[in-house]
Amino acid sequence: MLNVKPYLEDLLPGIVVDGEVGRQMREAPAEIDALKRNAQLGDRVVVELGTNGSFTKKQLTKLLDALADADEVILMNTRVPRKWQDTVNDMLNDVASDYPNVSIGDWYGASAGHDEYFGKDGVHLGKAGSQAYAKLVADLLGTKS
């Protein structure tokens, strides 16, 4: 979510945000490898994928295997008025339990009842939603916000 980036950078100075419009899970391992090559991948990694479509267990495990050396990986679940929302969130929960360094960031729960967070399409975040999302990430990382 690129519109969250400035709020993340404000709350978490020095954070590396690597986002791209429409990015899919199948692209993530190559992005992780590029971040590693460029010494931009931290010990704590937050992944937000699933808003633009579902993915397979194999794709998710490939991503998590690429992040095996990370101290902490937080998989952000999704709230999106699309048929794949529950599939994505269930897959994240299921697979995360197999990895000791992985936890779930509950955007689905944090955004419940907050229609004001979203634009008219119910997908893209407005200012209030972007700020709330960034605060959730900062809180999950244990940073005062």
C-alpha positions as CSV (number, residue, x, y, z in Angstrom):
1,M,0.0,0.0,0.0
2,L,2.0,2.8,-1.3
3,N,-0.2,5.5,0.2
4,V,0.9,4.2,3.7
5,K,4.6,4.8,2.9
6,P,4.9,8.4,4.1
7,Y,3.2,7.6,7.4
8,L,5.4,4.6,7.9
9,E,8.5,6.7,7.2
10,D,7.3,9.3,9.7
11,L,6.7,6.7,12.4
12,L,9.6,4.4,11.6
13,P,12.6,6.6,10.3
14,G,14.9,4.5,8.2
15,I,12.3,2.0,7.2
16,V,12.6,0.5,3.7
17,V,9.2,0.3,2.0
18,D,9.3,-1.7,-1.2
19,G,5.8,-1.5,-2.8
20,E,4.5,-1.6,-6.3
21,V,0.9,-1.1,-7.6
22,G,-0.7,-4.5,-8.2
23,R,2.2,-6.7,-6.9
24,Q,1.3,-10.3,-6.5
25,M,2.7,-13.0,-4.2
26,R,4.4,-14.8,-7.0
27,E,6.7,-11.8,-7.5
28,A,7.7,-11.5,-3.8
29,P,10.7,-14.0,-3.6
30,A,12.5,-12.1,-6.4
31,E,11.9,-8.8,-4.6
32,I,13.2,-10.3,-1.4
33,D,16.3,-11.5,-3.2
34,A,16.8,-8.0,-4.7
35,L,16.5,-6.3,-1.3
36,K,19.1,-8.8,0.1
37,R,21.5,-8.1,-2.7
38,N,21.1,-4.3,-2.1
39,A,21.5,-4.7,1.7
40,Q,18.0,-3.3,2.2
41,L,16.4,-6.2,3.9
42,G,16.2,-5.8,7.7
43,D,16.0,-8.3,10.4
44,R,12.3,-7.6,10.8
45,V,10.1,-7.8,7.7
46,V,6.5,-6.8,7.2
47,V,4.7,-8.3,4.2
48,E,1.4,-7.0,2.9
49,L,0.2,-9.1,-0.1
50,G,-3.2,-10.4,-0.9
51,T,-5.2,-7.3,-1.5
52,N,-4.8,-7.7,-5.3
53,G,-5.5,-11.4,-5.4
54,S,-5.1,-14.8,-3.8
55,F,-2.1,-17.1,-3.9
56,T,-1.1,-20.7,-3.3
57,K,0.4,-22.2,-0.2
58,K,3.5,-23.0,-2.3
59,Q,3.9,-19.4,-3.2
60,L,3.6,-18.3,0.4
61,T,6.0,-20.9,1.7
62,K,8.5,-19.9,-1.0
63,L,8.3,-16.4,0.3
64,L,8.7,-17.4,3.9
65,D,11.6,-19.7,3.1
66,A,13.3,-16.8,1.4
67,L,12.9,-14.9,4.8
68,A,14.1,-17.8,6.9
69,D,17.0,-15.7,8.2
70,A,14.8,-12.8,9.4
71,D,14.4,-12.5,13.1
72,E,10.7,-11.6,12.6
73,V,8.3,-11.7,9.7
74,I,4.8,-10.1,10.1
75,L,2.3,-11.1,7.5
76,M,-0.4,-8.5,7.3
77,N,-3.8,-9.9,6.6
78,T,-6.3,-8.1,4.4
79,R,-9.7,-6.5,4.3
80,V,-10.9,-6.2,0.7
81,P,-14.4,-6.6,-0.6
82,R,-13.4,-9.4,-3.0
83,K,-14.1,-13.1,-3.1
84,W,-10.5,-13.9,-2.2
85,Q,-10.3,-12.0,1.1
86,D,-11.1,-15.0,3.4
87,T,-9.0,-17.4,1.3
88,V,-6.0,-15.1,1.7
89,N,-6.5,-14.5,5.4
90,D,-7.1,-18.3,6.1
91,M,-3.9,-19.1,4.1
92,L,-1.8,-16.6,6.0
93,N,-3.0,-18.0,9.4
94,D,-2.5,-21.6,8.3
95,V,1.0,-21.2,7.0
96,A,2.2,-18.7,9.6
97,S,1.7,-21.3,12.3
98,D,4.4,-23.5,10.6
99,Y,7.1,-20.8,11.0
100,P,8.5,-19.8,14.4
101,N,9.6,-16.3,13.2
102,V,6.2,-15.5,11.6
103,S,3.2,-13.8,13.1
104,I,0.0,-12.2,11.7
105,G,-0.7,-8.5,11.7
106,D,-4.4,-8.2,12.0
107,W,-5.4,-5.4,9.7
108,Y,-8.7,-7.2,9.1
109,G,-9.6,-6.9,12.8
110,A,-8.1,-3.4,13.2
111,S,-10.1,-2.1,10.3
112,A,-13.4,-3.7,11.2
113,G,-16.2,-1.1,11.4
114,H,-14.0,1.6,10.0
115,D,-15.5,2.3,6.6
116,E,-14.0,5.7,6.8
117,Y,-10.6,4.1,6.3
118,F,-11.4,3.2,2.8
119,G,-12.2,4.9,-0.4
120,K,-15.4,4.4,-2.3
121,D,-14.1,1.2,-3.8
122,G,-13.7,-0.3,-0.3
123,V,-10.1,-1.4,-1.3
124,H,-7.8,1.6,-1.4
125,L,-7.1,3.5,1.8
126,G,-7.8,7.1,2.4
127,K,-5.7,9.3,4.7
128,A,-7.3,8.0,8.0
129,G,-6.9,4.4,6.8
130,S,-3.3,5.0,5.8
131,Q,-2.5,6.5,9.1
132,A,-4.2,3.7,11.0
133,Y,-2.4,1.1,9.0
134,A,1.0,2.7,9.6
135,K,0.2,3.0,13.3
136,L,-0.7,-0.7,13.5
137,V,2.6,-1.7,11.8
138,A,4.6,0.6,14.1
139,D,2.8,-0.9,17.1
140,L,3.5,-4.4,15.9
141,L,7.1,-3.6,15.6
142,G,7.1,-2.2,19.1
143,T,7.8,1.4,18.1
144,K,6.1,4.2,20.0
145,S,3.7,6.0,17.6
